Amino acid sequence: MRALGLHLQVPFAWPVYVLASDPNRCVRLDVHAVYVGRQGATATCPAHVTGRTETVEIEPADPTTATTSPAPSSVTHTIVQMFPAAHAVVTVTFGSDETLARTIAASVRVGP
């Protein structure tokens, strides 16, 4: 798939949500999905979410974007990558399948 100047490989069955087109969409870390953009202020998120799984968020980078985590990904279950050439940040989360998350993170490339 391609988004924000990046190309990456995710499982075909995962839905891709463009958050600017769906301001009520909640970025959920408990369902497989790709989220492009930033979650809007009017997002409708469930009160209780259980569990965490593999997801991808692709956001435009800005000066407030954190690119490092205070704890290792094995603890946070999050891989954050900055792509300055594309002015984008990719965050891959994982639940039980760290191998899938690392494969997705390794597939990210800048380009058309």
Number of C-alpha atoms within 10 A of each C-alpha: 12 14 19 17 15 21 15 17 14 22 12 8 8 13 13 17 17 17 19 13 10 13 15 15 20 19 22 18 20 16 15 20 21 23 24 22 20 17 20 15 10 11 14 13 12 8 5 5 11 7 9 16 20 22 24 27 22 20 21 18 18 10 5 6 12 12 14 12 11 7 10 11 16 10 8 13 19 22 21 17 18 18 17 11 10 16 15 21 23 23 19 25 26 24 17 12 12 19 10 17 24 15 13 18 21 12 13 18 15 17 13 9
